[in-house]
Amino acid sequence: MVDKFIEIKITKATLFLTEQELLRNLPPEVIKTALQRGKAILRRRQYEARVTKEVDTLLRAKRQ
């Protein structure tokens, strides 16, 4: 089986790690912080997509 790699871009380099390598070598507190940050970012993206869709809908309705 071929491992899937996670690509992490850092200054002047790119790291390729498996999920297992990444999770095994990160302290639990870093994982917890990253998960919380990820949830917040995804919620914000969903909110912005909804707002954009609502604005587009209103603008189309106003033109007609």
HTML snippet that shows the backbone in 3Dmol.js (N, CA, C, O; Angstrom):
<script src="https://3Dmol.org/build/3Dmol-min.js"></script>
<div id="view" style="width:600px;height:400px;position:relative"></div>
<script>
const pdb = `
ATOM      1  N   MET A   1       0.840  -1.188   0.000  1.00  0.00           N
ATOM      2  CA  MET A   1       0.000   0.000   0.000  1.00  0.00           C
ATOM      3  C   MET A   1       0.881   1.246   0.000  1.00  0.00           C
ATOM      4  O   MET A   1       1.893   1.301   0.698  1.00  0.00           O
ATOM      5  N   VAL A   2       0.493   2.228  -0.776  1.00  0.00           N
ATOM      6  CA  VAL A   2       1.252   3.469  -0.877  1.00  0.00           C
ATOM      7  C   VAL A   2       0.742   4.439   0.183  1.00  0.00           C
ATOM      8  O   VAL A   2      -0.458   4.700   0.270  1.00  0.00           O
ATOM      9  N   ASP A   3       1.655   4.968   0.982  1.00  0.00           N
ATOM     10  CA  ASP A   3       1.277   5.956   1.992  1.00  0.00           C
ATOM     11  C   ASP A   3       0.915   7.268   1.325  1.00  0.00           C
ATOM     12  O   ASP A   3       1.526   7.666   0.333  1.00  0.00           O
ATOM     13  N   LYS A   4      -0.088   7.937   1.882  1.00  0.00           N
ATOM     14  CA  LYS A   4      -0.422   9.274   1.424  1.00  0.00           C
ATOM     15  C   LYS A   4       0.408  10.244   2.245  1.00  0.00           C
ATOM     16  O   LYS A   4       0.556  10.087   3.457  1.00  0.00           O
ATOM     17  N   PHE A   5       0.936  11.229   1.583  1.00  0.00           N
ATOM     18  CA  PHE A   5       1.790  12.186   2.266  1.00  0.00           C
ATOM     19  C   PHE A   5       1.081  13.515   2.470  1.00  0.00           C
ATOM     20  O   PHE A   5       0.267  13.939   1.650  1.00  0.00           O
ATOM     21  N   ILE A   6       1.405  14.155   3.572  1.00  0.00           N
ATOM     22  CA  ILE A   6       0.932  15.497   3.874  1.00  0.00           C
ATOM     23  C   ILE A   6       2.059  16.437   3.496  1.00  0.00           C
ATOM     24  O   ILE A   6       3.196  16.277   3.939  1.00  0.00           O
ATOM     25  N   GLU A   7       1.732  17.415   2.677  1.00  0.00           N
ATOM     26  CA  GLU A   7       2.739  18.375   2.223  1.00  0.00           C
ATOM     27  C   GLU A   7       2.663  19.610   3.101  1.00  0.00           C
ATOM     28  O   GLU A   7       1.609  20.235   3.222  1.00  0.00           O
ATOM     29  N   ILE A   8       3.784  19.958   3.713  1.00  0.00           N
ATOM     30  CA  ILE A   8       3.849  21.126   4.586  1.00  0.00           C
ATOM     31  C   ILE A   8       4.926  22.045   4.043  1.00  0.00           C
ATOM     32  O   ILE A   8       6.106  21.697   4.003  1.00  0.00           O
ATOM     33  N   LYS A   9       4.491  23.234   3.622  1.00  0.00           N
ATOM     34  CA  LYS A   9       5.448  24.199   3.085  1.00  0.00           C
ATOM     35  C   LYS A   9       5.971  25.056   4.225  1.00  0.00           C
ATOM     36  O   LYS A   9       5.206  25.647   4.988  1.00  0.00           O
ATOM     37  N   ILE A  10       7.290  25.109   4.321  1.00  0.00           N
ATOM     38  CA  ILE A  10       7.939  25.970   5.296  1.00  0.00           C
ATOM     39  C   ILE A  10       8.906  26.866   4.526  1.00  0.00           C
ATOM     40  O   ILE A  10       9.101  26.680   3.325  1.00  0.00           O
ATOM     41  N   THR A  11       9.503  27.821   5.200  1.00  0.00           N
ATOM     42  CA  THR A  11      10.428  28.728   4.543  1.00  0.00           C
ATOM     43  C   THR A  11      11.560  27.949   3.880  1.00  0.00           C
ATOM     44  O   THR A  11      12.288  27.207   4.541  1.00  0.00           O
ATOM     45  N   LYS A  12      11.697  28.123   2.592  1.00  0.00           N
ATOM     46  CA  LYS A  12      12.773  27.535   1.789  1.00  0.00           C
ATOM     47  C   LYS A  12      12.770  26.017   1.713  1.00  0.00           C
ATOM     48  O   LYS A  12      13.789  25.424   1.356  1.00  0.00           O
ATOM     49  N   ALA A  13      11.649  25.363   2.042  1.00  0.00           N
ATOM     50  CA  ALA A  13      11.609  23.902   1.958  1.00  0.00           C
ATOM     51  C   ALA A  13      10.161  23.422   1.974  1.00  0.00           C
ATOM     52  O   ALA A  13       9.246  24.176   2.305  1.00  0.00           O
ATOM     53  N   THR A  14       9.975  22.163   1.613  1.00  0.00           N
ATOM     54  CA  THR A  14       8.680  21.504   1.699  1.00  0.00           C
ATOM     55  C   THR A  14       8.882  20.152   2.370  1.00  0.00           C
ATOM     56  O   THR A  14       9.737  19.365   1.964  1.00  0.00           O
ATOM     57  N   LEU A  15       8.090  19.897   3.394  1.00  0.00           N
ATOM     58  CA  LEU A  15       8.158  18.627   4.114  1.00  0.00           C
ATOM     59  C   LEU A  15       7.071  17.695   3.591  1.00  0.00           C
ATOM     60  O   LEU A  15       5.969  18.141   3.271  1.00  0.00           O
ATOM     61  N   PHE A  16       7.373  16.415   3.503  1.00  0.00           N
ATOM     62  CA  PHE A  16       6.394  15.398   3.142  1.00  0.00           C
ATOM     63  C   PHE A  16       6.400  14.355   4.244  1.00  0.00           C
ATOM     64  O   PHE A  16       7.380  13.630   4.418  1.00  0.00           O
ATOM     65  N   LEU A  17       5.295  14.280   4.993  1.00  0.00           N
ATOM     66  CA  LEU A  17       5.174  13.356   6.113  1.00  0.00           C
ATOM     67  C   LEU A  17       3.903  12.520   5.957  1.00  0.00           C
ATOM     68  O   LEU A  17       2.929  12.961   5.347  1.00  0.00           O
ATOM     69  N   THR A  18       3.926  11.316   6.513  1.00  0.00           N
ATOM     70  CA  THR A  18       2.690  10.545   6.582  1.00  0.00           C
ATOM     71  C   THR A  18       1.890  11.061   7.775  1.00  0.00           C
ATOM     72  O   THR A  18       2.437  11.717   8.661  1.00  0.00           O
ATOM     73  N   GLU A  19       0.602  10.761   7.793  1.00  0.00           N
ATOM     74  CA  GLU A  19      -0.235  11.180   8.915  1.00  0.00           C
ATOM     75  C   GLU A  19       0.297  10.591  10.220  1.00  0.00           C
ATOM     76  O   GLU A  19       0.336  11.269  11.247  1.00  0.00           O
ATOM     77  N   GLN A  20       0.702   9.333  10.170  1.00  0.00           N
ATOM     78  CA  GLN A  20       1.217   8.664  11.361  1.00  0.00           C
ATOM     79  C   GLN A  20       2.484   9.352  11.877  1.00  0.00           C
ATOM     80  O   GLN A  20       2.625   9.552  13.084  1.00  0.00           O
ATOM     81  N   GLU A  21       3.396   9.711  10.989  1.00  0.00           N
ATOM     82  CA  GLU A  21       4.626  10.402  11.406  1.00  0.00           C
ATOM     83  C   GLU A  21       4.299  11.752  12.033  1.00  0.00           C
ATOM     84  O   GLU A  21       4.882  12.139  13.045  1.00  0.00           O
ATOM     85  N   LEU A  22       3.373  12.451  11.426  1.00  0.00           N
ATOM     86  CA  LEU A  22       3.011  13.772  11.930  1.00  0.00           C
ATOM     87  C   LEU A  22       2.403  13.676  13.323  1.00  0.00           C
ATOM     88  O   LEU A  22       2.832  14.376  14.240  1.00  0.00           O
ATOM     89  N   LEU A  23       1.406  12.811  13.485  1.00  0.00           N
ATOM     90  CA  LEU A  23       0.720  12.700  14.771  1.00  0.00           C
ATOM     91  C   LEU A  23       1.610  12.115  15.863  1.00  0.00           C
ATOM     92  O   LEU A  23       1.501  12.507  17.025  1.00  0.00           O
ATOM     93  N   ARG A  24       2.475  11.196  15.506  1.00  0.00           N
ATOM     94  CA  ARG A  24       3.355  10.558  16.486  1.00  0.00           C
ATOM     95  C   ARG A  24       4.379  11.558  17.040  1.00  0.00           C
ATOM     96  O   ARG A  24       4.814  11.429  18.185  1.00  0.00           O
ATOM     97  N   ASN A  25       4.757  12.540  16.240  1.00  0.00           N
ATOM     98  CA  ASN A  25       5.837  13.451  16.645  1.00  0.00           C
ATOM     99  C   ASN A  25       5.370  14.822  17.126  1.00  0.00           C
ATOM    100  O   ASN A  25       6.190  15.645  17.532  1.00  0.00           O
ATOM    101  N   LEU A  26       4.079  15.072  17.086  1.00  0.00           N
ATOM    102  CA  LEU A  26       3.571  16.343  17.605  1.00  0.00           C
ATOM    103  C   LEU A  26       3.087  16.166  19.038  1.00  0.00           C
ATOM    104  O   LEU A  26       2.433  15.170  19.349  1.00  0.00           O
ATOM    105  N   PRO A  27       3.396  17.107  19.904  1.00  0.00           N
ATOM    106  CA  PRO A  27       2.862  17.047  21.267  1.00  0.00           C
ATOM    107  C   PRO A  27       1.334  17.177  21.241  1.00  0.00           C
ATOM    108  O   PRO A  27       0.795  17.887  20.392  1.00  0.00           O
ATOM    109  N   PRO A  28       0.632  16.507  22.155  1.00  0.00           N
ATOM    110  CA  PRO A  28      -0.838  16.556  22.180  1.00  0.00           C
ATOM    111  C   PRO A  28      -1.399  17.981  22.229  1.00  0.00           C
ATOM    112  O   PRO A  28      -2.446  18.258  21.643  1.00  0.00           O
ATOM    113  N   GLU A  29      -0.714  18.869  22.918  1.00  0.00           N
ATOM    114  CA  GLU A  29      -1.207  20.248  23.020  1.00  0.00           C
ATOM    115  C   GLU A  29      -1.180  20.951  21.659  1.00  0.00           C
ATOM    116  O   GLU A  29      -2.073  21.742  21.355  1.00  0.00           O
ATOM    117  N   VAL A  30      -0.180  20.672  20.853  1.00  0.00           N
ATOM    118  CA  VAL A  30      -0.093  21.259  19.509  1.00  0.00           C
ATOM    119  C   VAL A  30      -1.222  20.719  18.637  1.00  0.00           C
ATOM    120  O   VAL A  30      -1.835  21.469  17.878  1.00  0.00           O
ATOM    121  N   ILE A  31      -1.496  19.424  18.742  1.00  0.00           N
ATOM    122  CA  ILE A  31      -2.599  18.829  17.973  1.00  0.00           C
ATOM    123  C   ILE A  31      -3.926  19.458  18.381  1.00  0.00           C
ATOM    124  O   ILE A  31      -4.746  19.791  17.526  1.00  0.00           O
ATOM    125  N   LYS A  32      -4.139  19.620  19.677  1.00  0.00           N
ATOM    126  CA  LYS A  32      -5.382  20.219  20.182  1.00  0.00           C
ATOM    127  C   LYS A  32      -5.546  21.643  19.648  1.00  0.00           C
ATOM    128  O   LYS A  32      -6.623  22.015  19.182  1.00  0.00           O
ATOM    129  N   THR A  33      -4.490  22.426  19.716  1.00  0.00           N
ATOM    130  CA  THR A  33      -4.536  23.807  19.223  1.00  0.00           C
ATOM    131  C   THR A  33      -4.813  23.845  17.725  1.00  0.00           C
ATOM    132  O   THR A  33      -5.607  24.659  17.255  1.00  0.00           O
ATOM    133  N   ALA A  34      -4.154  22.961  16.978  1.00  0.00           N
ATOM    134  CA  ALA A  34      -4.337  22.927  15.529  1.00  0.00           C
ATOM    135  C   ALA A  34      -5.764  22.534  15.156  1.00  0.00           C
ATOM    136  O   ALA A  34      -6.334  23.089  14.216  1.00  0.00           O
ATOM    137  N   LEU A  35      -6.346  21.577  15.886  1.00  0.00           N
ATOM    138  CA  LEU A  35      -7.723  21.174  15.623  1.00  0.00           C
ATOM    139  C   LEU A  35      -8.690  22.323  15.892  1.00  0.00           C
ATOM    140  O   LEU A  35      -9.605  22.558  15.103  1.00  0.00           O
ATOM    141  N   GLN A  36      -8.499  23.033  16.986  1.00  0.00           N
ATOM    142  CA  GLN A  36      -9.358  24.169  17.311  1.00  0.00           C
ATOM    143  C   GLN A  36      -9.235  25.260  16.246  1.00  0.00           C
ATOM    144  O   GLN A  36     -10.235  25.837  15.819  1.00  0.00           O
ATOM    145  N   ARG A  37      -8.014  25.533  15.827  1.00  0.00           N
ATOM    146  CA  ARG A  37      -7.769  26.537  14.796  1.00  0.00           C
ATOM    147  C   ARG A  37      -8.429  26.113  13.481  1.00  0.00           C
ATOM    148  O   ARG A  37      -9.050  26.929  12.799  1.00  0.00           O
ATOM    149  N   GLY A  38      -8.289  24.841  13.136  1.00  0.00           N
ATOM    150  CA  GLY A  38      -8.881  24.325  11.902  1.00  0.00           C
ATOM    151  C   GLY A  38     -10.392  24.437  11.907  1.00  0.00           C
ATOM    152  O   GLY A  38     -10.987  24.820  10.900  1.00  0.00           O
ATOM    153  N   LYS A  39     -11.020  24.110  13.024  1.00  0.00           N
ATOM    154  CA  LYS A  39     -12.478  24.226  13.126  1.00  0.00           C
ATOM    155  C   LYS A  39     -12.916  25.673  12.934  1.00  0.00           C
ATOM    156  O   LYS A  39     -13.889  25.938  12.229  1.00  0.00           O
ATOM    157  N   ALA A  40     -12.206  26.605  13.554  1.00  0.00           N
ATOM    158  CA  ALA A  40     -12.549  28.021  13.432  1.00  0.00           C
ATOM    159  C   ALA A  40     -12.398  28.497  11.987  1.00  0.00           C
ATOM    160  O   ALA A  40     -13.251  29.226  11.479  1.00  0.00           O
ATOM    161  N   ILE A  41     -11.330  28.092  11.335  1.00  0.00           N
ATOM    162  CA  ILE A  41     -11.093  28.501   9.948  1.00  0.00           C
ATOM    163  C   ILE A  41     -12.182  27.944   9.036  1.00  0.00           C
ATOM    164  O   ILE A  41     -12.692  28.660   8.174  1.00  0.00           O
ATOM    165  N   LEU A  42     -12.542  26.677   9.218  1.00  0.00           N
ATOM    166  CA  LEU A  42     -13.585  26.073   8.384  1.00  0.00           C
ATOM    167  C   LEU A  42     -14.945  26.722   8.617  1.00  0.00           C
ATOM    168  O   LEU A  42     -15.701  26.932   7.669  1.00  0.00           O
ATOM    169  N   ARG A  43     -15.263  27.043   9.880  1.00  0.00           N
ATOM    170  CA  ARG A  43     -16.527  27.743  10.170  1.00  0.00           C
ATOM    171  C   ARG A  43     -16.556  29.105   9.484  1.00  0.00           C
ATOM    172  O   ARG A  43     -17.579  29.504   8.927  1.00  0.00           O
ATOM    173  N   ARG A  44     -15.435  29.814   9.525  1.00  0.00           N
ATOM    174  CA  ARG A  44     -15.353  31.135   8.895  1.00  0.00           C
ATOM    175  C   ARG A  44     -15.535  31.029   7.387  1.00  0.00           C
ATOM    176  O   ARG A  44     -16.233  31.854   6.797  1.00  0.00           O
ATOM    177  N   ARG A  45     -14.930  30.040   6.752  1.00  0.00           N
ATOM    178  CA  ARG A  45     -15.083  29.841   5.311  1.00  0.00           C
ATOM    179  C   ARG A  45     -16.537  29.565   4.947  1.00  0.00           C
ATOM    180  O   ARG A  45     -17.047  30.095   3.960  1.00  0.00           O
ATOM    181  N   GLN A  46     -17.207  28.726   5.754  1.00  0.00           N
ATOM    182  CA  GLN A  46     -18.616  28.431   5.493  1.00  0.00           C
ATOM    183  C   GLN A  46     -19.460  29.698   5.626  1.00  0.00           C
ATOM    184  O   GLN A  46     -20.338  29.952   4.801  1.00  0.00           O
ATOM    185  N   TYR A  47     -19.196  30.486   6.655  1.00  0.00           N
ATOM    186  CA  TYR A  47     -19.920  31.731   6.868  1.00  0.00           C
ATOM    187  C   TYR A  47     -19.725  32.677   5.682  1.00  0.00           C
ATOM    188  O   TYR A  47     -20.691  33.249   5.178  1.00  0.00           O
ATOM    189  N   GLU A  48     -18.487  32.840   5.240  1.00  0.00           N
ATOM    190  CA  GLU A  48     -18.212  33.737   4.118  1.00  0.00           C
ATOM    191  C   GLU A  48     -18.879  33.246   2.837  1.00  0.00           C
ATOM    192  O   GLU A  48     -19.355  34.053   2.039  1.00  0.00           O
ATOM    193  N   ALA A  49     -18.918  31.935   2.635  1.00  0.00           N
ATOM    194  CA  ALA A  49     -19.583  31.385   1.449  1.00  0.00           C
ATOM    195  C   ALA A  49     -21.082  31.670   1.494  1.00  0.00           C
ATOM    196  O   ALA A  49     -21.682  32.020   0.478  1.00  0.00           O
ATOM    197  N   ARG A  50     -21.685  31.518   2.676  1.00  0.00           N
ATOM    198  CA  ARG A  50     -23.120  31.815   2.812  1.00  0.00           C
ATOM    199  C   ARG A  50     -23.410  33.282   2.555  1.00  0.00           C
ATOM    200  O   ARG A  50     -24.362  33.615   1.849  1.00  0.00           O
ATOM    201  N   VAL A  51     -22.594  34.160   3.123  1.00  0.00           N
ATOM    202  CA  VAL A  51     -22.798  35.601   2.941  1.00  0.00           C
ATOM    203  C   VAL A  51     -22.653  35.977   1.468  1.00  0.00           C
ATOM    204  O   VAL A  51     -23.462  36.738   0.938  1.00  0.00           O
ATOM    205  N   THR A  52     -21.633  35.448   0.815  1.00  0.00           N
ATOM    206  CA  THR A  52     -21.419  35.730  -0.600  1.00  0.00           C
ATOM    207  C   THR A  52     -22.606  35.256  -1.418  1.00  0.00           C
ATOM    208  O   THR A  52     -23.065  35.960  -2.318  1.00  0.00           O
ATOM    209  N   LYS A  53     -23.101  34.076  -1.112  1.00  0.00           N
ATOM    210  CA  LYS A  53     -24.250  33.528  -1.839  1.00  0.00           C
ATOM    211  C   LYS A  53     -25.487  34.411  -1.626  1.00  0.00           C
ATOM    212  O   LYS A  53     -26.227  34.679  -2.572  1.00  0.00           O
ATOM    213  N   GLU A  54     -25.710  34.858  -0.396  1.00  0.00           N
ATOM    214  CA  GLU A  54     -26.863  35.706  -0.097  1.00  0.00           C
ATOM    215  C   GLU A  54     -26.760  37.038  -0.834  1.00  0.00           C
ATOM    216  O   GLU A  54     -27.749  37.523  -1.383  1.00  0.00           O
ATOM    217  N   VAL A  55     -25.581  37.624  -0.846  1.00  0.00           N
ATOM    218  CA  VAL A  55     -25.376  38.899  -1.537  1.00  0.00           C
ATOM    219  C   VAL A  55     -25.612  38.724  -3.036  1.00  0.00           C
ATOM    220  O   VAL A  55     -26.274  39.552  -3.660  1.00  0.00           O
ATOM    221  N   ASP A  56     -25.079  37.660  -3.609  1.00  0.00           N
ATOM    222  CA  ASP A  56     -25.289  37.391  -5.034  1.00  0.00           C
ATOM    223  C   ASP A  56     -26.768  37.223  -5.350  1.00  0.00           C
ATOM    224  O   ASP A  56     -27.259  37.731  -6.358  1.00  0.00           O
ATOM    225  N   THR A  57     -27.470  36.510  -4.484  1.00  0.00           N
ATOM    226  CA  THR A  57     -28.906  36.298  -4.683  1.00  0.00           C
ATOM    227  C   THR A  57     -29.651  37.628  -4.633  1.00  0.00           C
ATOM    228  O   THR A  57     -30.523  37.879  -5.464  1.00  0.00           O
ATOM    229  N   LEU A  58     -29.320  38.470  -3.679  1.00  0.00           N
ATOM    230  CA  LEU A  58     -29.975  39.774  -3.557  1.00  0.00           C
ATOM    231  C   LEU A  58     -29.679  40.665  -4.763  1.00  0.00           C
ATOM    232  O   LEU A  58     -30.569  41.355  -5.259  1.00  0.00           O
ATOM    233  N   LEU A  59     -28.442  40.651  -5.229  1.00  0.00           N
ATOM    234  CA  LEU A  59     -28.078  41.471  -6.383  1.00  0.00           C
ATOM    235  C   LEU A  59     -28.792  40.996  -7.649  1.00  0.00           C
ATOM    236  O   LEU A  59     -29.232  41.817  -8.454  1.00  0.00           O
ATOM    237  N   ARG A  60     -28.910  39.691  -7.831  1.00  0.00           N
ATOM    238  CA  ARG A  60     -29.623  39.158  -9.005  1.00  0.00           C
ATOM    239  C   ARG A  60     -31.098  39.517  -8.941  1.00  0.00           C
ATOM    240  O   ARG A  60     -31.696  39.876  -9.955  1.00  0.00           O
ATOM    241  N   ALA A  61     -31.688  39.423  -7.758  1.00  0.00           N
ATOM    242  CA  ALA A  61     -33.106  39.761  -7.596  1.00  0.00           C
ATOM    243  C   ALA A  61     -33.352  41.248  -7.853  1.00  0.00           C
ATOM    244  O   ALA A  61     -34.381  41.628  -8.412  1.00  0.00           O
ATOM    245  N   LYS A  62     -32.407  42.076  -7.445  1.00  0.00           N
ATOM    246  CA  LYS A  62     -32.551  43.517  -7.628  1.00  0.00           C
ATOM    247  C   LYS A  62     -32.465  43.889  -9.110  1.00  0.00           C
ATOM    248  O   LYS A  62     -33.146  44.815  -9.552  1.00  0.00           O
ATOM    249  N   ARG A  63     -31.638  43.180  -9.881  1.00  0.00           N
ATOM    250  CA  ARG A  63     -31.479  43.452 -11.319  1.00  0.00           C
ATOM    251  C   ARG A  63     -32.715  43.080 -12.114  1.00  0.00           C
ATOM    252  O   ARG A  63     -32.988  43.670 -13.159  1.00  0.00           O
ATOM    253  N   GLN A  64     -33.455  42.115 -11.628  1.00  0.00           N
ATOM    254  CA  GLN A  64     -34.603  41.640 -12.405  1.00  0.00           C
ATOM    255  C   GLN A  64     -35.806  42.463 -12.229  1.00  0.00           C
ATOM    256  O   GLN A  64     -36.844  42.175 -12.825  1.00  0.00           O
TER     257      GLN A  64
END
`;
const viewer = $3Dmol.createViewer("view");
viewer.addModel(pdb, "pdb");
viewer.setStyle({}, {cartoon: {color: "spectrum"}});
viewer.zoomTo();
viewer.render();
</script>
